[in-house]
Amino acid sequence: MLKFPAYGCVNLASPYGFDNRAESFINNTHHRAVLYYGANCSGTKVDVAPRSASSDLGPAKNQISSLRIFR
């Protein structure tokens, strides 16, 4: 499990070593988040609603390389 309390773009590869390994998510915040297939918050994206969770990312499973939490 990884936790990201900050806002902005986060690459999962470094320093987390979690590139293409996400299988689920929990967004505990009141803010929208976006998961991206590409590094630096680029490429195909998956929108994540505030206060939501999913135990299965479907086609995005093991494809996520970065994420952005919006204010």
N, C-alpha and C positions, 0 to 999 in steps of 0.2 A: 504494500500500500504506500502511495505517495501522497503527501499533503502539500498544497500550494496556497499559502495565505496571502500572497502578494497579487497585485494586478499586473496585467500586461502579458506579453508572449513568453512562454517557457518552452525550451527545447527539451525533450525527454532523453535524448541520447547522452549528453554530457551536461552536468556531472552525474546524472541519475542512472545511466545505464539501462534505461527503460524504453528505448526506441522500439517500436513495433511489438510491444509486449502487453499493452492494455487490453483487457477482456471485459471490463465493467467500469462504471463510474458512480460516484456519489457527489452531487453538488450541494453542499450544506449551506451555501451562501444565499443571499437575496439578490445575487447578480447573475446575469446571463454568462455562460461560458461557451466556447467553441473548441472542438477537437479537430485537429488538422492532420491529414495524411502526410503532408510535407513538413520539412523543417522550417523554422522561422515563420510559423503560422501562414503557410502557403498550401495551395492545392485544394483538393476536395475537402469539404468540411462537414462536421456533424454538430448541429446546434444542441446545446444542453440548457434546458430551462432552469431557472432558479428553484432551489429546494426539490430537486429531482434525483432519481437514481435509476440505473439499469444494470441488471446482472448479465446482460448479453448485448454486446455492441453489434451483433449481426455481421454484415459484410465489412464493417470497420474493425472487427476483432483482429488484434495483432497487426493493425495497419497505422496506428496513430503515432505521429512523430513529434507533435507539438500541441500546445493548447494556449488559449487566451481567456483570461477572466476579465470581464468588463466591469466598470464602476457603475 
